[in-house]
Amino acid sequence: MIIDRRAVAHKLAGLARPRARDAVSSWLLLRALGAVYLIAFVSLWIQLDGLIGRDGILPAGRYLEVVRRFAGPERYRLLPTLCWFDTSDRFLHGLALAGSLAAVSLACDVVPALGAAVAWASYLSLTLAARDFLTFQWDALLLEAGFLAIFLAPLDLGSIRPRAAPPPPLVLGLVRWLVFRLMFSSGVVKLSSGDAAWRGLTALRYHYETQPLPTWVGWYAHQLPAWFQDASVVALFVIELFIPFFI
């Protein structure tokens, strides 16, 4: 069997010729990302006053004033947020509103590129102003995926179905690279953490009752037999450490 090394190299770099199904998957990804953005904005919006409002736990205005005093002109590079214009409660709510409308625009495929850009700028601005409240890995993931979505989204008024033209190969490759890093690093970090439970394949015997954001479903999952929990860890490592190479 003859192997085309150049084709393999392009595939690994994400530069292979886009396939017809890539247009469909990209269209679905953008719609789903818009929905995730909307959930993120609305859930933050209803908590803004108590978290970073003028009388909140960590007021954004006080924080940015300290940064302005010590960082000077460098503050714009260190914290590229629209909150430098204003940190009033009204402005913060305006950012949440703009982000929510942009998320709906992206989810409904109405001027998707503009919607992706506004949603990303709004969420980045609120993330940098919110500090400790938005420093989780899913916030960083949403921002990175959202940034790529700006270039993945078509520059048109929208459509009710996927475009015939495939997405840009470079952007498509970066999206695949993001998914690979997310999945593969999730598996690597478990094995490199030094936690004997992961290496011994027993971690899920305790995970559901100690996870940071427990749910009622977790209680039922915790009741499953030990052999099933251990087998689930094996399946998890297969998914996170081997499947990503087939993306």
Secondary structure, DSSP 8 states (H G I E B T S, - for coil): ----HHHHHHHHTT-S---HHHHHHHHHHHHHHHHHHHHHHHHHHTTHHHHHSTTSSS-HHHHHHHHHHHHGGGHHHH---GGGT--SHHHHHHHHHHHHHHHHHHHTTBSHHHHHHHHHHHHHHHHHHHGGGG-SHHHHHHHHHHHHHHHHS-SSSB-SS--SS---HHHHHHHHHHHHHHHHHHHHHHHHT--HHHHTT-THHHHHHH-SS--HHHHHHHTS-HHHHHHHHHHHHHHHHTGGGG-
